[in-house]
Amino acid sequence: MADGKCPVQEFLDSLPGKAAQKVAWTLNLIEDLDVVPSMHFKKLVNTEEIWECRAQLGCNAYRLFCFFDGHSLVVLTHGLVKKTQKTPQREIERAEAYRRDYLQRRLKK
């Protein structure tokens, strides 16, 4: 982010040990596999190219929002512990705002 904060790092740092390990395992899976099962990585419908990295530990669902820069770079925006079936619209809008900010800053370079 332009202000130097890293919402993804803040989210990961807030997780208990086993949850952080599960999220890290999921991110490694996404990095290593050519085709990732949708239970771990899925595009959110009706969004500006926002994807969701999904990790499950017990009854807790962890989500990291992200988007692609090119064909292989995945940019993580932020994360949350999902409490309801539906992804909160404000979190999708937040990810879309991070994406727009990223793309604008990249074009200025």
A tleap script that builds the chain and sets N, CA, C and O, in Angstrom:
source leaprc.protein.ff14SB
mol = sequence {
  NMET ALA ASP GLY LYS CYS PRO VAL GLN GLU
  PHE LEU ASP SER LEU PRO GLY LYS ALA ALA
  GLN LYS VAL ALA TRP THR LEU ASN LEU ILE
  GLU ASP LEU ASP VAL VAL PRO SER MET HIE
  PHE LYS LYS LEU VAL ASN THR GLU GLU ILE
  TRP GLU CYS ARG ALA GLN LEU GLY CYS ASN
  ALA TYR ARG LEU PHE CYS PHE PHE ASP GLY
  HIE SER LEU VAL VAL LEU THR HIE GLY LEU
  VAL LYS LYS THR GLN LYS THR PRO GLN ARG
  GLU ILE GLU ARG ALA GLU ALA TYR ARG ARG
  ASP TYR LEU GLN ARG ARG LEU LYS CLYS
}
set mol.1.N position { 0.836 -1.182 0.000 }
set mol.1.CA position { 0.000 0.000 0.000 }
set mol.1.C position { 0.881 1.246 0.000 }
set mol.1.O position { 2.047 1.205 0.392 }
set mol.2.N position { 0.308 2.327 -0.439 }
set mol.2.CA position { 1.047 3.577 -0.531 }
set mol.2.C position { 1.488 4.084 0.840 }
set mol.2.O position { 2.523 4.742 0.943 }
set mol.3.N position { 0.722 3.790 1.897 }
set mol.3.CA position { 1.071 4.271 3.230 }
set mol.3.C position { 2.082 3.369 3.941 }
set mol.3.O position { 2.445 3.630 5.087 }
set mol.4.N position { 2.535 2.314 3.269 }
set mol.4.CA position { 3.549 1.441 3.836 }
set mol.4.C position { 3.010 0.305 4.688 }
set mol.4.O position { 3.777 -0.552 5.127 }
set mol.5.N position { 1.711 0.282 4.929 }
set mol.5.CA position { 1.121 -0.801 5.720 }
set mol.5.C position { 0.947 -2.035 4.839 }
set mol.5.O position { 0.854 -1.934 3.616 }
set mol.6.N position { 0.907 -3.184 5.475 }
set mol.6.CA position { 0.707 -4.442 4.754 }
set mol.6.C position { -0.436 -5.213 5.426 }
set mol.6.O position { -0.195 -5.982 6.356 }
set mol.7.N position { -1.681 -5.014 4.964 }
set mol.7.CA position { -2.828 -5.667 5.601 }
set mol.7.C position { -2.727 -7.193 5.634 }
set mol.7.O position { -3.205 -7.818 6.581 }
set mol.8.N position { -2.115 -7.800 4.621 }
set mol.8.CA position { -1.976 -9.259 4.608 }
set mol.8.C position { -1.050 -9.702 5.741 }
set mol.8.O position { -1.352 -10.655 6.459 }
set mol.9.N position { 0.070 -9.010 5.895 }
set mol.9.CA position { 1.010 -9.358 6.962 }
set mol.9.C position { 0.368 -9.164 8.333 }
set mol.9.O position { 0.551 -9.987 9.231 }
set mol.10.N position { -0.381 -8.079 8.493 }
set mol.10.CA position { -1.074 -7.830 9.757 }
set mol.10.C position { -2.070 -8.953 10.051 }
set mol.10.O position { -2.182 -9.398 11.193 }
set mol.11.N position { -2.794 -9.411 9.025 }
set mol.11.CA position { -3.749 -10.501 9.211 }
set mol.11.C position { -3.024 -11.789 9.591 }
set mol.11.O position { -3.416 -12.468 10.540 }
set mol.12.N position { -1.971 -12.123 8.853 }
set mol.12.CA position { -1.231 -13.355 9.143 }
set mol.12.C position { -0.623 -13.322 10.544 }
set mol.12.O position { -0.625 -14.329 11.252 }
set mol.13.N position { -0.106 -12.167 10.937 }
set mol.13.CA position { 0.476 -12.032 12.272 }
set mol.13.C position { -0.561 -12.180 13.376 }
set mol.13.O position { -0.218 -12.534 14.504 }
set mol.14.N position { -1.821 -11.915 13.064 }
set mol.14.CA position { -2.890 -11.999 14.060 }
set mol.14.C position { -3.402 -13.424 14.272 }
set mol.14.O position { -4.118 -13.691 15.237 }
set mol.15.N position { -3.037 -14.334 13.374 }
set mol.15.CA position { -3.563 -15.704 13.449 }
set mol.15.C position { -2.827 -16.537 14.491 }
set mol.15.O position { -1.625 -16.367 14.693 }
set mol.16.N position { -3.557 -17.447 15.158 }
set mol.16.CA position { -2.879 -18.408 16.029 }
set mol.16.C position { -1.980 -19.329 15.191 }
set mol.16.O position { -2.184 -19.453 13.983 }
set mol.17.N position { -1.003 -19.966 15.809 }
set mol.17.CA position { 0.013 -20.751 15.117 }
set mol.17.C position { -0.505 -21.752 14.099 }
set mol.17.O position { -0.070 -21.740 12.948 }
set mol.18.N position { -1.425 -22.616 14.501 }
set mol.18.CA position { -1.915 -23.657 13.592 }
set mol.18.C position { -2.686 -23.049 12.410 }
set mol.18.O position { -2.599 -23.550 11.289 }
set mol.19.N position { -3.425 -21.991 12.656 }
set mol.19.CA position { -4.157 -21.325 11.569 }
set mol.19.C position { -3.178 -20.688 10.589 }
set mol.19.O position { -3.366 -20.780 9.376 }
set mol.20.N position { -2.142 -20.047 11.104 }
set mol.20.CA position { -1.128 -19.442 10.229 }
set mol.20.C position { -0.437 -20.515 9.399 }
set mol.20.O position { -0.149 -20.299 8.222 }
set mol.21.N position { -0.169 -21.667 10.001 }
set mol.21.CA position { 0.455 -22.776 9.262 }
set mol.21.C position { -0.461 -23.265 8.150 }
set mol.21.O position { 0.006 -23.551 7.048 }
set mol.22.N position { -1.749 -23.365 8.421 }
set mol.22.CA position { -2.699 -23.846 7.413 }
set mol.22.C position { -2.806 -22.851 6.261 }
set mol.22.O position { -2.851 -23.252 5.098 }
set mol.23.N position { -2.846 -21.560 6.575 }
set mol.23.CA position { -2.902 -20.538 5.523 }
set mol.23.C position { -1.624 -20.587 4.693 }
set mol.23.O position { -1.681 -20.513 3.465 }
set mol.24.N position { -0.481 -20.710 5.345 }
set mol.24.CA position { 0.799 -20.797 4.620 }
set mol.24.C position { 0.822 -22.036 3.729 }
set mol.24.O position { 1.298 -21.973 2.596 }
set mol.25.N position { 0.314 -23.159 4.230 }
set mol.25.CA position { 0.253 -24.390 3.437 }
set mol.25.C position { -0.602 -24.170 2.190 }
set mol.25.O position { -0.244 -24.615 1.099 }
set mol.26.N position { -1.735 -23.481 2.357 }
set mol.26.CA position { -2.631 -23.205 1.228 }
set mol.26.C position { -1.944 -22.311 0.199 }
set mol.26.O position { -2.053 -22.549 -1.003 }
set mol.27.N position { -1.242 -21.290 0.667 }
set mol.27.CA position { -0.528 -20.405 -0.254 }
set mol.27.C position { 0.563 -21.159 -1.014 }
set mol.27.O position { 0.766 -20.919 -2.204 }
set mol.28.N position { 1.262 -22.065 -0.339 }
set mol.28.CA position { 2.271 -22.891 -1.018 }
set mol.28.C position { 1.631 -23.783 -2.069 }
set mol.28.O position { 2.185 -23.960 -3.154 }
set mol.29.N position { 0.479 -24.342 -1.758 }
set mol.29.CA position { -0.249 -25.180 -2.709 }
set mol.29.C position { -0.599 -24.384 -3.966 }
set mol.29.O position { -0.426 -24.866 -5.085 }
set mol.30.N position { -1.091 -23.166 -3.770 }
set mol.30.CA position { -1.456 -22.309 -4.899 }
set mol.30.C position { -0.228 -21.986 -5.740 }
set mol.30.O position { -0.308 -21.924 -6.967 }
set mol.31.N position { 0.892 -21.781 -5.086 }
set mol.31.CA position { 2.131 -21.468 -5.800 }
set mol.31.C position { 2.654 -22.673 -6.589 }
set mol.31.O position { 3.186 -22.513 -7.687 }
set mol.32.N position { 2.504 -23.873 -6.031 }
set mol.32.CA position { 3.112 -25.063 -6.618 }
set mol.32.C position { 2.287 -25.753 -7.695 }
set mol.32.O position { 2.853 -26.351 -8.610 }
set mol.33.N position { 0.963 -25.682 -7.607 }
set mol.33.CA position { 0.109 -26.421 -8.542 }
set mol.33.C position { -0.238 -25.591 -9.774 }
set mol.33.O position { -0.433 -24.379 -9.686 }
set mol.34.N position { -0.312 -26.259 -10.916 }
set mol.34.CA position { -0.755 -25.591 -12.140 }
set mol.34.C position { -2.264 -25.362 -12.125 }
set mol.34.O position { -2.749 -24.328 -12.585 }
set mol.35.N position { -2.999 -26.336 -11.591 }
set mol.35.CA position { -4.450 -26.222 -11.468 }
set mol.35.C position { -4.790 -26.420 -9.991 }
set mol.35.O position { -4.588 -27.500 -9.436 }
set mol.36.N position { -5.303 -25.376 -9.372 }
set mol.36.CA position { -5.602 -25.413 -7.939 }
set mol.36.C position { -7.088 -25.690 -7.753 }
set mol.36.O position { -7.921 -25.031 -8.376 }
set mol.37.N position { -7.433 -26.661 -6.899 }
set mol.37.CA position { -8.854 -26.943 -6.653 }
set mol.37.C position { -9.582 -25.711 -6.111 }
set mol.37.O position { -9.011 -24.935 -5.345 }
set mol.38.N position { -10.839 -25.537 -6.510 }
set mol.38.CA position { -11.602 -24.362 -6.097 }
set mol.38.C position { -11.835 -24.315 -4.593 }
set mol.38.O position { -12.170 -23.261 -4.053 }
set mol.39.N position { -11.664 -25.432 -3.920 }
set mol.39.CA position { -11.799 -25.384 -2.457 }
set mol.39.C position { -10.672 -24.567 -1.825 }
set mol.39.O position { -10.772 -24.176 -0.662 }
set mol.40.N position { -9.589 -24.303 -2.586 }
set mol.40.CA position { -8.461 -23.523 -2.077 }
set mol.40.C position { -8.280 -22.177 -2.768 }
set mol.40.O position { -7.663 -21.273 -2.205 }
set mol.41.N position { -8.814 -22.031 -3.987 }
set mol.41.CA position { -8.570 -20.816 -4.760 }
set mol.41.C position { -9.720 -20.632 -5.737 }
set mol.41.O position { -9.948 -21.480 -6.600 }
set mol.42.N position { -10.452 -19.515 -5.600 }
set mol.42.CA position { -11.647 -19.345 -6.417 }
set mol.42.C position { -11.871 -17.872 -6.741 }
set mol.42.O position { -11.682 -17.002 -5.890 }
set mol.43.N position { -12.277 -17.601 -7.990 }
set mol.43.CA position { -12.629 -16.236 -8.382 }
set mol.43.C position { -13.989 -15.899 -7.787 }
set mol.43.O position { -14.919 -16.705 -7.831 }
set mol.44.N position { -14.090 -14.699 -7.232 }
set mol.44.CA position { -15.366 -14.245 -6.695 }
set mol.44.C position { -16.198 -13.657 -7.830 }
set mol.44.O position { -15.725 -12.793 -8.567 }
set mol.45.N position { -17.414 -14.116 -7.968 }
set mol.45.CA position { -18.280 -13.669 -9.062 }
set mol.45.C position { -18.683 -12.214 -8.841 }
set mol.45.O position { -18.760 -11.739 -7.708 }
set mol.46.N position { -18.935 -11.521 -9.944 }
set mol.46.CA position { -19.363 -10.119 -9.936 }
set mol.46.C position { -18.364 -9.202 -9.221 }
set mol.46.O position { -18.755 -8.285 -8.498 }
set mol.47.N position { -17.069 -9.464 -9.433 }
set mol.47.CA position { -16.033 -8.622 -8.847 }
set mol.47.C position { -15.091 -8.152 -9.950 }
set mol.47.O position { -15.138 -8.641 -11.079 }
set mol.48.N position { -14.241 -7.199 -9.602 }
set mol.48.CA position { -13.213 -6.708 -10.521 }
set mol.48.C position { -11.993 -7.625 -10.443 }
set mol.48.O position { -10.929 -7.212 -9.982 }
set mol.49.N position { -12.151 -8.867 -10.893 }
set mol.49.CA position { -11.051 -9.843 -10.940 }
set mol.49.C position { -10.458 -10.156 -9.567 }
set mol.49.O position { -9.246 -10.331 -9.436 }
set mol.50.N position { -11.307 -10.225 -8.553 }
set mol.50.CA position { -10.859 -10.566 -7.208 }
set mol.50.C position { -11.011 -12.073 -7.003 }
set mol.50.O position { -12.038 -12.670 -7.326 }
set mol.51.N position { -9.956 -12.659 -6.457 }
set mol.51.CA position { -9.914 -14.083 -6.141 }
set mol.51.C position { -9.826 -14.254 -4.640 }
set mol.51.O position { -9.501 -13.317 -3.911 }
set mol.52.N position { -10.122 -15.468 -4.185 }
set mol.52.CA position { -10.123 -15.772 -2.767 }
set mol.52.C position { -9.260 -17.009 -2.531 }
set mol.52.O position { -9.518 -18.068 -3.103 }
set mol.53.N position { -8.239 -16.875 -1.693 }
set mol.53.CA position { -7.463 -18.027 -1.216 }
set mol.53.C position { -8.202 -18.523 0.011 }
set mol.53.O position { -8.515 -17.749 0.916 }
set mol.54.N position { -8.481 -19.824 0.035 }
set mol.54.CA position { -9.342 -20.360 1.080 }
set mol.54.C position { -8.613 -21.421 1.899 }
set mol.54.O position { -8.049 -22.372 1.358 }
set mol.55.N position { -8.637 -21.234 3.210 }
set mol.55.CA position { -8.059 -22.218 4.125 }
set mol.55.C position { -9.088 -22.526 5.208 }
set mol.55.O position { -9.802 -21.639 5.675 }
set mol.56.N position { -9.150 -23.783 5.592 }
set mol.56.CA position { -10.111 -24.226 6.598 }
set mol.56.C position { -9.338 -24.951 7.697 }
set mol.56.O position { -8.498 -25.805 7.414 }
set mol.57.N position { -9.624 -24.610 8.934 }
set mol.57.CA position { -9.029 -25.307 10.073 }
set mol.57.C position { -10.122 -25.486 11.108 }
set mol.57.O position { -10.578 -24.522 11.723 }
set mol.58.N position { -10.536 -26.724 11.293 }
set mol.58.CA position { -11.669 -26.985 12.173 }
set mol.58.C position { -12.906 -26.314 11.610 }
set mol.58.O position { -13.238 -26.484 10.437 }
set mol.59.N position { -13.585 -25.552 12.451 }
set mol.59.CA position { -14.794 -24.858 11.976 }
set mol.59.C position { -14.501 -23.429 11.536 }
set mol.59.O position { -15.422 -22.678 11.213 }
set mol.60.N position { -13.225 -23.048 11.519 }
set mol.60.CA position { -12.859 -21.693 11.105 }
set mol.60.C position { -12.446 -21.650 9.638 }
set mol.60.O position { -11.673 -22.485 9.166 }
set mol.61.N position { -12.980 -20.658 8.932 }
set mol.61.CA position { -12.649 -20.451 7.524 }
set mol.61.C position { -11.832 -19.171 7.404 }
set mol.61.O position { -12.259 -18.104 7.845 }
set mol.62.N position { -10.659 -19.289 6.806 }
set mol.62.CA position { -9.763 -18.150 6.621 }
set mol.62.C position { -9.736 -17.798 5.142 }
set mol.62.O position { -9.640 -18.675 4.284 }
set mol.63.N position { -9.823 -16.503 4.853 }
set mol.63.CA position { -9.838 -16.049 3.469 }
set mol.63.C position { -8.817 -14.943 3.262 }
set mol.63.O position { -8.712 -14.010 4.058 }
set mol.64.N position { -8.066 -15.070 2.171 }
set mol.64.CA position { -7.164 -14.016 1.721 }
set mol.64.C position { -7.666 -13.563 0.362 }
set mol.64.O position { -7.888 -14.387 -0.526 }
set mol.65.N position { -7.845 -12.275 0.195 }
set mol.65.CA position { -8.290 -11.737 -1.075 }
set mol.65.C position { -7.071 -11.392 -1.917 }
set mol.65.O position { -6.034 -10.982 -1.397 }
set mol.66.N position { -7.213 -11.565 -3.227 }
set mol.66.CA position { -6.070 -11.339 -4.097 }
set mol.66.C position { -6.534 -11.082 -5.530 }
set mol.66.O position { -7.718 -11.176 -5.852 }
set mol.67.N position { -5.552 -10.754 -6.383 }
set mol.67.CA position { -5.803 -10.567 -7.809 }
set mol.67.C position { -4.517 -10.891 -8.555 }
set mol.67.O position { -3.442 -10.974 -7.960 }
set mol.68.N position { -4.639 -11.072 -9.853 }
set mol.68.CA position { -3.488 -11.385 -10.694 }
set mol.68.C position { -2.884 -10.109 -11.267 }
set mol.68.O position { -3.598 -9.174 -11.629 }
set mol.69.N position { -1.564 -10.088 -11.342 }
set mol.69.CA position { -0.826 -9.077 -12.099 }
set mol.69.C position { -0.097 -9.874 -13.169 }
set mol.69.O position { 0.948 -10.466 -12.902 }
set mol.70.N position { -0.641 -9.890 -14.368 }
set mol.70.CA position { -0.105 -10.754 -15.421 }
set mol.70.C position { -0.665 -12.156 -15.265 }
set mol.70.O position { -1.748 -12.351 -14.713 }
set mol.71.N position { 0.095 -13.137 -15.764 }
set mol.71.CA position { -0.410 -14.517 -15.754 }
set mol.71.C position { -0.010 -15.310 -14.520 }
set mol.71.O position { -0.667 -16.292 -14.176 }
set mol.72.N position { 1.061 -14.894 -13.848 }
set mol.72.CA position { 1.537 -15.753 -12.768 }
set mol.72.C position { 1.732 -15.057 -11.424 }
set mol.72.O position { 1.891 -15.739 -10.412 }
set mol.73.N position { 1.727 -13.729 -11.375 }
set mol.73.CA position { 1.906 -13.030 -10.105 }
set mol.73.C position { 0.560 -12.809 -9.443 }
set mol.73.O position { -0.336 -12.191 -10.017 }
set mol.74.N position { 0.427 -13.324 -8.218 }
set mol.74.CA position { -0.791 -13.135 -7.432 }
set mol.74.C position { -0.476 -12.122 -6.341 }
set mol.74.O position { 0.451 -12.313 -5.553 }
set mol.75.N position { -1.255 -11.042 -6.298 }
set mol.75.CA position { -1.065 -9.987 -5.305 }
set mol.75.C position { -2.126 -10.164 -4.211 }
set mol.75.O position { -3.324 -10.087 -4.481 }
set mol.76.N position { -1.675 -10.401 -2.979 }
set mol.76.CA position { -2.585 -10.555 -1.843 }
set mol.76.C position { -2.949 -9.179 -1.302 }
set mol.76.O position { -2.079 -8.322 -1.149 }
set mol.77.N position { -4.231 -8.961 -1.012 }
set mol.77.CA position { -4.658 -7.657 -0.513 }
set mol.77.C position { -4.856 -7.654 0.998 }
set mol.77.O position { -4.257 -6.834 1.694 }
set mol.78.N position { -5.678 -8.549 1.513 }
set mol.78.CA position { -5.959 -8.608 2.944 }
set mol.78.C position { -6.666 -9.916 3.248 }
set mol.78.O position { -7.000 -10.672 2.335 }
set mol.79.N position { -6.892 -10.183 4.507 }
set mol.79.CA position { -7.538 -11.425 4.896 }
set mol.79.C position { -8.577 -11.218 5.971 }
set mol.79.O position { -8.694 -10.143 6.559 }
set mol.80.N position { -9.337 -12.286 6.215 }
set mol.80.CA position { -10.346 -12.261 7.270 }
set mol.80.C position { -10.657 -13.683 7.709 }
set mol.80.O position { -10.376 -14.652 7.004 }
set mol.81.N position { -11.242 -13.775 8.890 }
set mol.81.CA position { -11.814 -15.036 9.348 }
set mol.81.C position { -13.284 -14.947 8.974 }
set mol.81.O position { -14.005 -14.066 9.443 }
set mol.82.N position { -13.718 -15.862 8.130 }
set mol.82.CA position { -15.075 -15.798 7.589 }
set mol.82.C position { -16.059 -16.357 8.614 }
set mol.82.O position { -15.915 -17.487 9.081 }
set mol.83.N position { -17.048 -15.555 8.952 }
set mol.83.CA position { -18.025 -15.933 9.985 }
set mol.83.C position { -19.371 -16.353 9.407 }
set mol.83.O position { -20.157 -17.024 10.075 }
set mol.84.N position { -19.635 -15.956 8.161 }
set mol.84.CA position { -20.929 -16.257 7.546 }
set mol.84.C position { -20.704 -16.972 6.217 }
set mol.84.O position { -19.582 -17.025 5.712 }
set mol.85.N position { -21.774 -17.519 5.661 }
set mol.85.CA position { -21.699 -18.221 4.383 }
set mol.85.C position { -21.304 -17.274 3.258 }
set mol.85.O position { -20.516 -17.629 2.381 }
set mol.86.N position { -21.859 -16.068 3.291 }
set mol.86.CA position { -21.635 -15.096 2.219 }
set mol.86.C position { -20.434 -14.208 2.562 }
set mol.86.O position { -20.270 -13.776 3.703 }
set mol.87.N position { -19.602 -13.947 1.553 }
set mol.87.CA position { -18.464 -13.055 1.732 }
set mol.87.C position { -18.988 -11.618 1.879 }
set mol.87.O position { -19.748 -11.150 1.032 }
set mol.88.N position { -18.584 -10.920 2.950 }
set mol.88.CA position { -19.079 -9.545 3.153 }
set mol.88.C position { -18.722 -8.630 1.980 }
set mol.88.O position { -17.573 -8.591 1.541 }
set mol.89.N position { -19.712 -7.899 1.481 }
set mol.89.CA position { -19.522 -7.020 0.330 }
set mol.89.C position { -18.457 -5.970 0.613 }
set mol.89.O position { -17.688 -5.628 -0.285 }
set mol.90.N position { -18.392 -5.456 1.822 }
set mol.90.CA position { -17.401 -4.410 2.141 }
set mol.90.C position { -15.980 -4.947 2.013 }
set mol.90.O position { -15.064 -4.187 1.697 }
set mol.91.N position { -15.774 -6.256 2.254 }
set mol.91.CA position { -14.442 -6.851 2.113 }
set mol.91.C position { -14.073 -7.000 0.636 }
set mol.91.O position { -12.913 -6.832 0.259 }
set mol.92.N position { -15.068 -7.317 -0.196 }
set mol.92.CA position { -14.833 -7.389 -1.642 }
set mol.92.C position { -14.491 -5.995 -2.171 }
set mol.92.O position { -13.563 -5.835 -2.964 }
set mol.93.N position { -15.242 -4.997 -1.730 }
set mol.93.CA position { -14.983 -3.617 -2.160 }
set mol.93.C position { -13.601 -3.158 -1.704 }
set mol.93.O position { -12.911 -2.439 -2.428 }
set mol.94.N position { -13.204 -3.566 -0.523 }
set mol.94.CA position { -11.866 -3.228 -0.022 }
set mol.94.C position { -10.791 -3.839 -0.923 }
set mol.94.O position { -9.820 -3.168 -1.273 }
set mol.95.N position { -10.961 -5.107 -1.299 }
set mol.95.CA position { -10.002 -5.773 -2.183 }
set mol.95.C position { -9.962 -5.089 -3.547 }
set mol.95.O position { -8.887 -4.921 -4.122 }
set mol.96.N position { -11.120 -4.694 -4.067 }
set mol.96.CA position { -11.170 -4.004 -5.354 }
set mol.96.C position { -10.464 -2.647 -5.269 }
set mol.96.O position { -9.779 -2.245 -6.210 }
set mol.97.N position { -10.627 -1.947 -4.153 }
set mol.97.CA position { -9.951 -0.654 -3.975 }
set mol.97.C position { -8.436 -0.855 -3.921 }
set mol.97.O position { -7.693 -0.074 -4.515 }
set mol.98.N position { -7.967 -1.891 -3.219 }
set mol.98.CA position { -6.533 -2.191 -3.179 }
set mol.98.C position { -6.018 -2.507 -4.576 }
set mol.98.O position { -4.922 -2.085 -4.945 }
set mol.99.N position { -6.806 -3.249 -5.357 }
set mol.99.CA position { -6.396 -3.602 -6.721 }
set mol.99.C position { -6.259 -2.345 -7.580 }
set mol.99.O position { -5.261 -2.171 -8.279 }
set mol.100.N position { -7.264 -1.473 -7.527 }
set mol.100.CA position { -7.208 -0.228 -8.312 }
set mol.100.C position { -6.000 0.613 -7.907 }
set mol.100.O position { -5.300 1.147 -8.767 }
set mol.101.N position { -5.752 0.733 -6.606 }
set mol.101.CA position { -4.605 1.499 -6.111 }
set mol.101.C position { -3.295 0.893 -6.613 }
set mol.101.O position { -2.406 1.619 -7.059 }
set mol.102.N position { -3.175 -0.422 -6.542 }
set mol.102.CA position { -1.976 -1.118 -7.001 }
set mol.102.C position { -1.737 -0.857 -8.490 }
set mol.102.O position { -0.629 -0.515 -8.902 }
set mol.103.N position { -2.786 -1.023 -9.281 }
set mol.103.CA position { -2.646 -0.849 -10.727 }
set mol.103.C position { -2.303 0.592 -11.092 }
set mol.103.O position { -1.515 0.822 -12.010 }
set mol.104.N position { -2.881 1.565 -10.389 }
set mol.104.CA position { -2.544 2.962 -10.657 }
set mol.104.C position { -1.099 3.254 -10.302 }
set mol.104.O position { -0.400 3.923 -11.062 }
set mol.105.N position { -0.639 2.761 -9.156 }
set mol.105.CA position { 0.749 2.993 -8.753 }
set mol.105.C position { 1.728 2.295 -9.692 }
set mol.105.O position { 2.804 2.825 -9.967 }
set mol.106.N position { 1.365 1.114 -10.184 }
set mol.106.CA position { 2.232 0.379 -11.107 }
set mol.106.C position { 2.387 1.125 -12.424 }
set mol.106.O position { 3.467 1.132 -13.013 }
set mol.107.N position { 1.311 1.751 -12.886 }
set mol.107.CA position { 1.363 2.486 -14.147 }
set mol.107.C position { 2.251 3.720 -14.038 }
set mol.107.O position { 2.821 4.152 -15.040 }
set mol.108.N position { 2.380 4.294 -12.854 }
set mol.108.CA position { 3.174 5.500 -12.648 }
set mol.108.C position { 4.674 5.225 -12.653 }
set mol.108.O position { 5.477 6.150 -12.775 }
set mol.109.N position { 5.054 3.950 -12.522 }
set mol.109.CA position { 6.481 3.609 -12.471 }
set mol.109.C position { 7.130 3.673 -13.824 }
set mol.109.O position { 8.327 3.414 -13.947 }
savepdb mol mol.pdb
quit
